[in-house]
Amino acid sequence: MADEKTGRRGIPLHTKILIGLIVGAVAGVTSNYLWRDAPQLLWIVDNIANPIGQIFLRMLFMVVVPLVFTSLALGVAGLGDIRSLGRIGGKTFGFFILTTALAVTVGLVLANVIRPGDYLDPVVREGLLEAYSSDAASRIETAETTQFGVNTFVNIVPRNPLGSASSGDMLGLIFFTIVFGVALTRIPPKLAQPVLNFLEGFGQAIIVMIGFAMKLAPIGVTGLIFAVTARFGLDVLGSLSAYVIMVLAGLTIHLIFTLGGLARFLGGIPIRQFFRNARETMITAFSTSSSNATMPTTLRTAQEEFGVPREVAGFVVPLGATMNMNGTALFEGMTVLFLAQVFGLDLSLTAQLIVVVMSVITAIGVAGVPGGSIPLLVMVLEMVGVPGEGIALVLGVDRILDMARTVPNVTGDLLTSILVTRSEGLPLVPATAPDFSDEAAIEVTPQVVVDSPARPGVQAGL
């Protein structure tokens, strides 16, 4: 894989992406400072930078649906009988809920201690409300159509799986794919094997397509970051500095101490090694602001850098890209308290517990795309008595925070795949990194064979 990740001059892909990120940010901030209101700058943003970035994102989104279907179907079929699927599925959801609940707790503690809403100038507040009122109104309208209840669970079962795939209904697609994968384990091997062979070949073709998209990543990232920073510069960031710093600090604390600590103590991976191996996924997540767009990189990192068996990675990562939004939950909890402080509302302990529960629940329902959490955040605001219009205050800096909160989202997916692998007693056999255990007691073997009705002798290793 060194050849696929390395350019002609031997620069790793994640380094190229990071360089593009820095170049785009510096150029954007500088352009905003020198030519803020110049129509030429807006023309460059709208006709050059943003289109380049959108082409890169579209190429990633283009492969998400087929990648989810092939990887999840093969993963479920490779896990074998329904008892194994239920056990691994239960562990996966358990880790998702654990990391999400811990994230919200970190966020609420910081928000109560720092109280960033007390630092916002009333004049700035009125200006932001006026500037983003129209955008806020559309988000509120979207939130009003998003209701949680019995129908939420009913709608997970799609009427038409192709319709779910075309409309971006990932939960519906995932449900169909899981049932399809289970069905493959219940039919005779001679009938299941041709389907599995097709999915194998189809999945490999998708991986090659992902490689094409990632070659554009450094240029695409430069365009995306330039478009954001050239429009807004540092002005909006400065007016909400206490809030922005608090959210970034909360995400950093959760990323390093919560996720890194779990990787060390439950996964047996040193914290520094964990983040070193996850850096390409984290940089891609930050630049795209999308768990779905990052999913191809997350899958590759889980298997190649950490040695997670393909069946486990293929099951956990697609689910995580849709349902494991711990960074988003932290952002929602902190934002609700921030806006409550801005409007002079003192939320009780009961109200804050509601925020915790709803942040965990709504984070599961967040679309893994840029800005996907905003409509659900409006709903949580209304539930605890905070005016939904207050969302206009944070829309100006949401793009920056969206980039930041996507990083723990996808890092949590990597972590969960590692912890599930460890809990199943399977070895981690990375292709490009050493064994992570400090003790020699964990034996590294080249592969583990998992027998299933549909796939006898499926290799669970690399």
C-alpha positions as CSV (number, residue, x, y, z in Angstrom):
1,M,0.0,0.0,0.0
2,A,3.0,2.3,0.2
3,D,2.8,2.8,-3.5
4,E,-0.9,3.8,-3.5
5,K,-0.4,6.2,-0.6
6,T,2.8,7.8,-2.0
7,G,3.3,10.1,-4.8
8,R,6.3,10.2,-7.2
9,R,8.4,12.1,-4.7
10,G,7.5,9.7,-1.9
11,I,5.2,12.1,0.0
12,P,2.4,10.2,1.9
13,L,-1.1,11.0,0.9
14,H,-2.1,12.3,4.4
15,T,0.8,14.8,4.2
16,K,-0.3,16.0,0.9
17,I,-3.8,16.5,2.2
18,L,-2.5,18.4,5.2
19,I,-0.4,20.6,3.0
20,G,-3.5,21.4,0.9
21,L,-5.4,22.2,4.0
22,I,-2.8,24.7,5.2
23,V,-2.3,26.3,1.8
24,G,-6.1,26.7,1.3
25,A,-6.6,28.1,4.8
26,V,-3.8,30.6,4.6
27,A,-4.7,31.7,1.1
28,G,-8.4,32.1,2.0
29,V,-7.8,34.1,5.2
30,T,-5.3,36.3,3.4
31,S,-7.7,36.9,0.4
32,N,-10.5,37.7,2.8
33,Y,-8.3,40.3,4.6
34,L,-7.1,42.0,1.4
35,W,-10.1,41.7,-0.9
36,R,-13.0,41.0,1.4
37,D,-15.8,42.6,-0.6
38,A,-14.2,42.3,-4.1
39,P,-16.5,40.7,-6.6
40,Q,-13.5,39.0,-8.2
41,L,-12.8,37.1,-5.0
42,L,-16.4,35.9,-4.8
43,W,-16.2,34.9,-8.4
44,I,-13.1,32.8,-7.7
45,V,-14.8,31.2,-4.7
46,D,-18.0,30.4,-6.6
47,N,-16.5,29.3,-10.0
48,I,-13.1,27.8,-9.1
49,A,-12.5,26.9,-5.5
50,N,-15.9,25.6,-4.5
51,P,-16.5,23.6,-7.7
52,I,-13.1,21.9,-7.4
53,G,-13.9,20.9,-3.8
54,Q,-17.4,19.8,-4.7
55,I,-16.1,17.5,-7.5
56,F,-13.8,15.8,-4.9
57,L,-16.7,15.4,-2.5
58,R,-19.1,14.1,-5.2
59,M,-16.5,11.5,-6.2
60,L,-16.4,10.3,-2.6
61,F,-20.2,10.4,-2.2
62,M,-20.6,8.6,-5.5
63,V,-19.1,5.4,-4.0
64,V,-20.7,5.5,-0.6
65,V,-23.9,3.6,-1.4
66,P,-22.2,0.7,-3.3
67,L,-19.5,0.6,-0.7
68,V,-22.0,0.3,2.2
69,F,-23.9,-2.4,0.4
70,T,-20.9,-4.5,-0.6
71,S,-18.8,-4.1,2.6
72,L,-21.8,-4.6,5.0
73,A,-23.3,-7.5,3.1
74,L,-19.9,-9.3,3.0
75,G,-19.3,-8.4,6.6
76,V,-22.6,-9.9,7.8
77,A,-22.2,-13.0,5.6
78,G,-18.7,-13.5,6.9
79,L,-19.7,-13.2,10.5
80,G,-21.7,-16.5,10.1
81,D,-24.8,-17.4,12.0
82,I,-27.3,-15.0,13.5
83,R,-26.0,-15.4,17.0
84,S,-22.5,-14.1,16.0
85,L,-24.1,-11.2,14.2
86,G,-26.3,-10.4,17.2
87,R,-23.3,-10.6,19.6
88,I,-21.1,-8.3,17.5
89,G,-24.0,-6.0,16.7
90,G,-24.8,-5.6,20.4
91,K,-21.1,-4.8,21.2
92,T,-21.0,-2.3,18.4
93,F,-24.1,-0.4,19.5
94,G,-22.9,-0.6,23.1
95,F,-19.6,1.1,22.3
96,F,-21.4,3.7,20.1
97,I,-23.7,4.7,23.0
98,L,-20.8,4.6,25.5
99,T,-18.5,7.0,23.5
100,T,-21.5,9.3,22.6
101,A,-22.7,9.6,26.2
102,L,-19.1,10.3,27.4
103,A,-18.8,13.0,24.7
104,V,-22.0,14.8,25.8
105,T,-20.9,14.7,29.4
106,V,-17.6,16.3,28.6
107,G,-19.4,19.0,26.6
108,L,-21.9,19.8,29.3
109,V,-19.3,20.0,32.0
110,L,-17.2,22.4,30.0
111,A,-20.2,24.6,29.1
112,N,-21.2,24.9,32.7
113,V,-17.7,25.8,33.8
114,I,-16.7,28.2,31.0
115,R,-20.2,29.7,30.3
116,P,-19.3,31.1,26.9
117,G,-22.7,32.6,26.4
118,D,-21.9,35.2,29.0
119,Y,-19.1,36.6,26.8
120,L,-21.2,37.3,23.6
121,D,-21.7,41.0,23.0
122,P,-25.5,41.8,22.6
123,V,-24.7,43.9,19.5
124,V,-22.9,41.0,17.9
125,R,-25.8,38.8,18.9
126,E,-28.3,41.0,17.1
127,G,-26.1,41.2,14.0
128,L,-25.6,37.5,13.7
129,L,-29.4,36.9,14.2
130,E,-30.1,39.3,11.4
131,A,-27.4,38.0,9.1
132,Y,-28.4,34.4,9.3
133,S,-32.1,34.6,10.1
134,S,-33.2,33.3,6.7
135,D,-30.9,30.3,6.9
136,A,-32.1,29.7,10.4
137,A,-35.7,29.7,9.3
138,S,-35.1,27.0,6.7
139,R,-33.3,24.9,9.3
140,I,-36.3,25.3,11.7
141,E,-38.7,24.3,9.0
142,T,-36.6,21.1,8.4
143,A,-36.6,20.4,12.1
144,E,-40.4,20.6,12.3
145,T,-40.6,17.8,9.8
146,T,-38.2,15.6,11.8
147,Q,-40.1,14.0,14.6
148,F,-39.0,11.1,16.7
149,G,-41.5,8.5,17.7
150,V,-42.8,5.0,16.7
151,N,-42.6,6.0,13.0
152,T,-38.9,6.7,13.4
153,F,-38.3,3.0,13.9
154,V,-41.0,2.0,11.3
155,N,-39.3,4.1,8.7
156,I,-36.0,2.2,9.2
157,V,-37.6,-0.6,7.2
158,P,-37.6,0.7,3.6
159,R,-40.5,0.2,1.2
160,N,-38.0,0.3,-1.6
161,P,-34.3,-0.3,-0.9
162,L,-33.4,1.3,-4.3
163,G,-35.4,4.4,-3.3
164,S,-33.5,4.5,0.0
165,A,-30.2,4.3,-1.8
166,S,-31.1,7.0,-4.3
167,S,-32.5,9.4,-1.6
168,G,-29.6,9.0,0.8
169,D,-31.7,7.1,3.4
170,M,-28.7,5.3,4.9
171,L,-30.6,3.6,7.8
172,G,-33.0,2.1,5.3
173,L,-30.2,0.9,3.1
174,I,-28.3,-0.5,6.1
175,F,-31.4,-2.4,7.3
176,F,-31.9,-4.0,3.9
177,T,-28.2,-4.9,3.5
178,I,-28.1,-6.6,6.9
179,V,-31.1,-8.6,6.1
180,F,-29.7,-9.5,2.7
181,G,-26.4,-10.6,4.3
182,V,-28.2,-12.8,6.9
183,A,-30.2,-14.3,4.0
184,L,-27.0,-15.3,2.3
185,T,-26.0,-17.3,5.3
186,R,-29.3,-19.2,5.2
187,I,-29.2,-20.5,1.6
188,P,-27.1,-23.4,0.3
189,P,-23.4,-22.5,-0.3
190,K,-23.6,-23.3,-4.0
191,L,-26.2,-20.6,-4.4
192,A,-24.6,-18.1,-2.1
193,Q,-21.1,-18.3,-3.4
194,P,-21.7,-16.8,-6.8
195,V,-23.4,-13.8,-5.2
196,L,-20.5,-13.5,-2.7
197,N,-18.0,-13.7,-5.6
198,F,-19.8,-10.9,-7.4
199,L,-19.8,-8.7,-4.3
200,E,-16.1,-9.4,-3.8
201,G,-15.3,-8.3,-7.4
202,F,-17.7,-5.4,-7.2
203,G,-16.2,-4.2,-3.9
204,Q,-12.7,-4.4,-5.3
205,A,-13.7,-2.2,-8.2
206,I,-15.2,0.3,-5.8
207,I,-11.9,0.4,-3.9
208,V,-10.1,1.2,-7.1
209,M,-12.6,4.0,-7.7
210,I,-11.9,5.3,-4.2
211,G,-8.2,5.4,-5.1
212,F,-9.1,7.6,-8.1
213,A,-11.0,10.0,-5.8
214,M,-8.2,10.2,-3.2
215,K,-5.7,11.3,-5.9
216,L,-7.8,14.5,-6.1
217,A,-7.9,14.9,-2.3
218,P,-5.0,17.4,-1.9
219,I,-6.5,19.7,-4.6
220,G,-10.1,19.2,-3.5
221,V,-9.2,20.0,0.1
222,T,-7.5,23.1,-0.9
223,G,-10.5,24.3,-2.8
224,L,-13.0,23.5,0.1
225,I,-11.0,25.2,2.8
226,F,-10.2,28.3,0.6
227,A,-14.0,28.7,-0.2
228,V,-14.8,28.8,3.5
229,T,-12.0,31.0,4.8
230,A,-12.2,33.4,1.8
231,R,-15.9,34.1,2.6
232,F,-15.8,34.4,6.3
233,G,-12.1,35.0,7.3
234,L,-11.6,35.3,11.0
235,D,-14.3,37.9,11.7
236,V,-17.1,35.6,12.6
237,L,-14.7,33.4,14.4
238,G,-13.5,36.3,16.6
239,S,-17.0,37.4,17.6
240,L,-17.8,33.9,18.9
241,S,-14.3,33.1,20.1
242,A,-15.2,31.9,23.6
243,Y,-17.8,29.5,22.1
244,V,-15.6,28.3,19.3
245,I,-12.6,27.7,21.7
246,M,-14.8,25.8,24.1
247,V,-16.2,23.5,21.5
248,L,-12.8,22.8,20.0
249,A,-11.4,22.2,23.5
250,G,-14.2,19.8,24.3
251,L,-13.7,17.9,21.0
252,T,-9.9,17.7,21.7
253,I,-10.4,16.5,25.2
254,H,-12.8,13.8,24.1
255,L,-10.6,12.8,21.2
256,I,-7.4,12.4,23.2
257,F,-8.5,11.4,26.6
258,T,-11.8,9.5,26.0
259,L,-11.2,7.8,22.6
260,G,-7.4,7.7,23.1
261,G,-7.8,6.3,26.6
262,L,-10.2,3.6,25.5
263,A,-7.9,2.6,22.7
264,R,-5.1,2.3,25.3
265,F,-6.9,0.5,28.1
266,L,-9.5,-1.6,26.2
267,G,-7.8,-1.9,22.8
268,G,-4.2,-2.3,24.0
269,I,-2.9,0.3,21.5
270,P,-0.6,3.1,22.8
271,I,-2.3,6.5,22.4
272,R,0.4,7.9,20.2
273,Q,0.4,4.9,18.0
274,F,-3.4,5.0,17.7
275,F,-3.5,8.6,16.5
276,R,-0.4,8.1,14.3
277,N,-2.1,5.3,12.4
278,A,-5.5,7.1,12.3
279,R,-4.0,10.4,11.0
280,E,-5.1,9.9,7.3
281,T,-8.7,9.2,8.3
282,M,-8.7,12.2,10.7
283,I,-7.3,14.6,8.1
284,T,-9.8,13.4,5.5
285,A,-12.6,13.8,8.0
286,F,-11.6,17.3,8.9
287,S,-11.3,18.4,5.3
288,T,-14.5,16.9,4.0
289,S,-16.7,17.4,7.1
290,S,-18.5,14.2,6.3
291,S,-18.4,10.7,7.9
292,N,-19.9,9.2,4.8
293,A,-17.3,10.8,2.5
294,T,-14.5,9.6,4.9
295,M,-15.9,6.1,5.1
296,P,-13.7,4.6,2.3
297,T,-10.6,5.9,4.1
298,T,-11.9,4.7,7.5
299,L,-12.4,1.2,6.2
300,R,-8.9,1.1,4.6
301,T,-7.3,2.5,7.8
302,A,-9.1,0.0,10.0
303,Q,-8.0,-3.0,7.9
304,E,-4.5,-1.9,6.8
305,E,-3.2,0.2,9.7
306,F,-4.9,-1.5,12.6
307,G,-5.4,-5.0,11.2
308,V,-9.1,-5.2,11.9
309,P,-10.6,-8.3,10.1
310,R,-12.5,-7.3,7.0
311,E,-15.8,-8.8,8.3
312,V,-15.7,-6.8,11.4
313,A,-14.6,-3.5,9.7
314,G,-17.2,-4.1,7.0
315,F,-19.9,-4.3,9.6
316,V,-18.8,-1.7,12.1
317,V,-17.6,1.2,9.9
318,P,-20.7,1.6,7.7
319,L,-22.9,1.5,10.8
320,G,-20.6,4.0,12.5
321,A,-20.6,6.4,9.6
322,T,-24.4,6.7,10.0
323,M,-25.0,6.1,13.7
324,N,-21.8,6.9,15.7
325,M,-21.7,10.7,16.0
326,N,-20.0,11.3,19.3
327,G,-18.4,14.5,18.2
328,T,-21.7,15.8,16.9
329,A,-23.4,14.9,20.2
330,L,-20.8,16.8,22.2
331,F,-21.3,19.8,19.8
332,E,-25.1,19.7,20.3
333,G,-24.9,19.6,24.1
334,M,-22.4,22.5,24.3
335,T,-24.4,24.5,21.8
336,V,-27.7,24.1,23.6
337,L,-26.2,25.4,26.8
338,F,-24.4,28.2,25.0
339,L,-27.6,29.5,23.4
340,A,-29.5,29.1,26.7
341,Q,-26.8,31.3,28.4
342,V,-27.0,33.8,25.5
343,F,-30.8,34.2,26.0
344,G,-30.5,34.3,29.8
345,L,-32.0,30.9,30.5
346,D,-30.6,28.8,33.3
347,L,-31.3,25.1,32.4
348,S,-32.0,22.9,35.4
349,L,-30.3,19.6,36.0
350,T,-33.4,17.8,34.7
351,A,-33.3,19.9,31.5
352,Q,-29.6,19.1,31.1
353,L,-30.3,15.4,31.5
354,I,-32.8,15.8,28.7
355,V,-30.1,17.4,26.6
356,V,-27.8,14.5,27.3
357,V,-30.4,11.9,26.3
358,M,-31.6,13.8,23.2
359,S,-28.1,14.5,22.1
360,V,-27.3,10.8,22.1
361,I,-30.6,9.9,20.3
362,T,-30.4,12.6,17.7
363,A,-26.7,12.0,17.0
364,I,-27.7,8.5,15.9
365,G,-30.1,10.0,13.4
366,V,-27.8,12.7,12.0
367,A,-27.0,12.4,8.4
368,G,-23.2,11.9,7.8
369,V,-22.9,14.9,5.6
370,P,-21.8,18.5,6.2
371,G,-24.3,20.4,8.4
372,G,-26.5,17.3,8.9
373,S,-26.8,17.9,12.7
374,I,-28.3,21.4,12.5
375,P,-32.0,20.5,12.0
376,L,-31.9,18.0,14.9
377,L,-30.1,20.6,17.0
378,V,-33.0,23.0,16.5
379,M,-35.4,20.3,17.7
380,V,-33.3,19.8,21.0
381,L,-33.3,23.5,21.5
382,E,-37.1,23.7,21.3
383,M,-37.5,20.8,23.7
384,V,-35.7,22.6,26.5
385,G,-37.3,26.0,25.9
386,V,-34.4,27.7,24.0
387,P,-35.6,29.7,20.9
388,G,-34.9,27.8,17.7
389,E,-34.0,31.1,16.0
390,G,-30.9,31.1,18.2
391,I,-29.3,28.7,15.7
392,A,-28.5,31.7,13.6
393,L,-25.9,32.7,16.1
394,V,-23.7,29.7,15.3
395,L,-24.4,29.2,11.6
396,G,-21.5,31.5,10.7
397,V,-18.9,29.3,12.5
398,D,-20.7,25.9,11.9
399,R,-18.6,25.0,8.9
400,I,-15.4,25.2,11.0
401,L,-16.9,23.3,13.9
402,D,-18.5,20.8,11.5
403,M,-15.0,20.0,10.2
404,A,-13.7,19.6,13.8
405,R,-16.5,17.4,15.1
406,T,-16.3,15.0,12.2
407,V,-12.8,14.0,13.4
408,P,-14.0,12.3,16.6
409,N,-17.0,10.9,14.8
410,V,-14.8,8.8,12.4
411,T,-12.1,8.2,15.0
412,G,-14.8,6.6,17.2
413,D,-15.7,4.3,14.3
414,L,-12.1,3.1,14.1
415,L,-12.0,2.7,17.8
416,T,-15.2,0.6,17.9
417,S,-13.9,-1.7,15.2
418,I,-10.8,-2.3,17.2
419,L,-12.6,-2.9,20.5
420,V,-15.1,-5.3,18.9
421,T,-12.2,-7.2,17.4
422,R,-10.4,-7.4,20.7
423,S,-13.6,-8.5,22.5
424,E,-14.1,-11.3,20.0
425,G,-10.6,-12.6,20.8
426,L,-9.4,-12.0,17.2
427,P,-5.8,-10.7,16.6
428,L,-5.1,-7.3,15.1
429,V,-2.7,-7.9,12.2
430,P,-1.9,-4.6,10.6
431,A,-0.4,-4.6,7.1
432,T,1.8,-1.5,7.7
433,A,2.2,-1.3,11.5
434,P,3.6,-3.4,14.2
435,D,1.6,-5.5,16.8
436,F,0.1,-3.1,19.3
437,S,0.2,-5.2,22.4
438,D,2.8,-4.4,25.0
439,E,2.9,-7.9,26.2
440,A,4.2,-10.8,24.2
441,A,1.2,-12.9,25.3
442,I,-0.9,-11.8,22.4
443,E,0.1,-14.0,19.5
444,V,0.0,-12.5,16.0
445,T,-1.2,-15.0,13.4
446,P,-1.6,-14.3,9.7
447,Q,-5.3,-15.1,9.6
448,V,-8.3,-16.4,11.5
449,V,-10.7,-18.7,9.8
450,V,-14.4,-18.2,10.5
451,D,-16.7,-20.9,9.2
452,S,-20.2,-19.8,8.2
453,P,-23.0,-21.7,6.4
454,A,-22.6,-19.4,3.4
455,R,-18.8,-18.9,3.4
456,P,-17.0,-21.9,4.8
457,G,-13.4,-21.0,5.6
458,V,-13.8,-17.2,5.1
459,Q,-10.6,-15.4,6.1
460,A,-11.2,-12.9,8.8
461,G,-7.6,-11.6,8.7
462,L,-5.9,-9.8,5.9
